[in-house]
Amino acid sequence: MEYNRPTKHSLTLRGHRTSVSLEQEFWDGFRNIADAEGMTLNALGAQIDTERGVDCGLASAIRLFVFHWYQDQSN
């Protein structure tokens, strides 16, 4: 299995442009979840941003969200 460096991806959260560095697998999972939930990437990103703690960066929060979403799907 090959592992790649995270790449920057742009999001607009509540009118504010930002970027997150994510591995392609997490970005693909994030996109798939947004599609499955009928949301835009920006809306899902804003939801995750609102729910994350102050000690958790946005990229980490997205990774954890993706991980837990897929984990819940397998149960």
Secondary structure, 3 states (H helix, E strand, C coil): CCCCCCEEEEEEECCEEEEEEECHHHHHHHHHHHHHCCCCHHHHHHHHHHHCCCCCCHHHHHHHHHHHHHHHHHC
